[in-house]
């Protein structure tokens, strides 16, 4: 069954000249034996000149350089191997038995990264932030977790106190970005990698649990 799905996808790509991309794991969702409803997952259409994201939480978002020239950098990043690897990394690394959100045990870092980007993109738009500053914020969130290990958050816990851990995962992003060529893409498009990978701004701020 999966072989037929992949064959059909390849043929459609040849006919339409585009790539319809969901996560790699989503392709397997078409196998009903897994019992996962793939319709609840984000879906991505990556064209040569734009990206259309259909997210179950945020709805549809189009990334189109024809409307916003700064979107051009997102097309380059979406096709980069360093970002594509996030399709195979689970976000929570929890088994179905311990999952508290339906289907979340297959939720990938790729989906998390692009979903976060949509959120920031829309917030910046509502707040009237200029386009370049908005893209800085989008790039910061898109690349926030792109260096995660295969074990994702479980890996953070496993390697805590050693050479790994969540701190090391984030601190080494700049070096990793240089190594895989992401920094070069940022510079070519006029963005400063140091500003994007600045860890002085924390991703998480501790707060008291709200009382109900």
JODAHU-V566780 format. One record per pair of residues at least 24 apart in sequence whose ideal C-beta (glycine too) atoms are under 8 Angstrom apart, sorted by sequence separation. I is the first residue (numbers start at 1). J is the second residue. If there is no record, write none. Layout:
i=(I | I)
j=(J | J)
//
This chain:
i=(20 | 21 | 51 | 86 | 117 | 145 | 173 | 2 | 5 | 20 | 21 | 50 | 116 | 117 | 147 | 2 | 19 | 20 | 49 | 84 | 116 | 144 | 147 | 18 | 19 | 51 | 83 | 86 | 146 | 2 | 18 | 19 | 113 | 114 | 116 | 171 | 1 | 2 | 18 | 46 | 113 | 147 | 170 | 1 | 18 | 83 | 113 | 143 | 146 | 17 | 113 | 46 | 113 | 46 | 112 | 113 | 170 | 44 | 143 | 109 | 146 | 109 | 109 | 143 | 74 | 109 | 139 | 139 | 143 | 143 | 136 | 55 | 135 | 140 | 58 | 61 | 139 | 57 | 93 | 132 | 55 | 83 | 86 | 89 | 93 | 136 | 144 | 55 | 58 | 61 | 86 | 92 | 93 | 136 | 53 | 58 | 61 | 70 | 89 | 91 | 92 | 93 | 25 | 40 | 41 | 70 | 73 | 86 | 90 | 91 | 93 | 24 | 25 | 40 | 55 | 68 | 83 | 89 | 23 | 24 | 58 | 70 | 71 | 74 | 82 | 23 | 41 | 53 | 70 | 77 | 37 | 73 | 77 | 36 | 74 | 42 | 36 | 41 | 44 | 42 | 42 | 29 | 25 | 25 | 23 | 23 | 23 | 82 | 82 | 82 | 81 | 82 | 80 | 82 | 80 | 80 | 77 | 80 | 77 | 76 | 73 | 73 | 76 | 73 | 72 | 73 | 70)
j=(44 | 45 | 75 | 110 | 141 | 169 | 197 | 27 | 30 | 45 | 46 | 75 | 141 | 142 | 172 | 28 | 45 | 46 | 75 | 110 | 142 | 170 | 173 | 45 | 46 | 78 | 110 | 113 | 173 | 30 | 46 | 47 | 141 | 142 | 144 | 199 | 30 | 31 | 47 | 75 | 142 | 176 | 199 | 31 | 48 | 113 | 143 | 173 | 176 | 48 | 144 | 78 | 145 | 79 | 145 | 146 | 203 | 78 | 177 | 145 | 182 | 146 | 148 | 182 | 117 | 152 | 186 | 191 | 196 | 197 | 191 | 111 | 191 | 196 | 115 | 118 | 196 | 115 | 151 | 190 | 114 | 142 | 145 | 148 | 152 | 195 | 203 | 115 | 118 | 121 | 146 | 152 | 153 | 196 | 114 | 119 | 122 | 131 | 150 | 152 | 153 | 154 | 87 | 102 | 103 | 132 | 135 | 148 | 152 | 153 | 155 | 87 | 88 | 103 | 118 | 131 | 146 | 152 | 87 | 88 | 122 | 134 | 135 | 138 | 146 | 88 | 106 | 118 | 135 | 142 | 103 | 139 | 143 | 103 | 142 | 111 | 106 | 111 | 114 | 114 | 115 | 106 | 106 | 108 | 108 | 110 | 111 | 176 | 177 | 180 | 180 | 181 | 180 | 182 | 181 | 182 | 182 | 185 | 185 | 185 | 185 | 186 | 189 | 189 | 189 | 191 | 189)
//
